[in-house]
Amino acid sequence: MGAVTGIARRTLTGSSEAKLQQFRKVTIAHPHLLAARDRLITAISDSPRNSVVFVLGPTGVGKTTLRTKVENDLTTGWLQN
């Protein structure tokens, strides 16, 4: 296993549990996540009122992260003109 360098070394402090919690809070702006976010925003805004939009995919691909980010953007008014 390689050594932890850079920001990770400074960020991950405390017990193993504390480090795990810190790690779980990190989200990387992956190009596929950004594209999925844009597609989800489009699906939501182009759908008729009271529609249901499904997000499907295997475990661990980022569905909950995507939902959380889009929900935050919508509720904070970041996307509204």
N, C-alpha and C positions, 0 to 999 in steps of 0.2 A: 504494500500500500504506500502511495506517495505521501510526501509531507504536505500539510495544509499550509498554503502561502497566501500572501496578500490580504485582502479584506476578510476572508474567511477566518484567518488566524486571529484577527482583532475582534471579530464579531462573535465567534463561538466561545463563550465563557461559561463557567459554572459547572454544575453537575451534568451527567450524561442526559438526564431528563430535561434540564434547562437547555442544553444544546439542541436536543431533538425538537423542542418547542420553537426555538429560534429558527431552526432549519425549515420547519413546516410553515413559517410565516413568509418565507422567501418565494417570490414569483418571478420567473424569468420571462421577459417579453419575447417569447419565441415567435418567429414569423407565422407559423401555422395557427398559433393562438390569436395573434392579431388579425389574421384573415378570417378566422372563425368568428371572432368578435364582430367584425364588420358585416359578415353574412347574417349573424344573428340580429344585429341592430336593424339591418335591412328587412329581414323577415318579420320582425316585430312591427316596424313602422309601415310596411306594405300590407300587413294582414288586416282583414276587416275587424271591427270592434268585437270584443268578446271571443276572439279566436284563441286557439291553443297552439303554441309552437313547441314542438318536441326537439330535444337535443339528445341524440343517441350516439353511443360509442362504447368501446370496451372499458373495463375498469382501469383507472389510472391515466387516462388520456387528457384530463383537464376539464371535464364537463362542469364540475362544481366550481372550479376556479373561473371558468368562463362565465357561468351564471352569476357568481359573486361580483366579478368585474363589471358586467353589463348592468346588473341591478344597482351597483354603486353609481355608475355613470348616469343611469336614468333617474335615480332618486336624488342625486346631488345637483341635477340640472346641467351637468357638464355637456350633454348632447343637445340641449334645447337652445333654440335661437333667442 
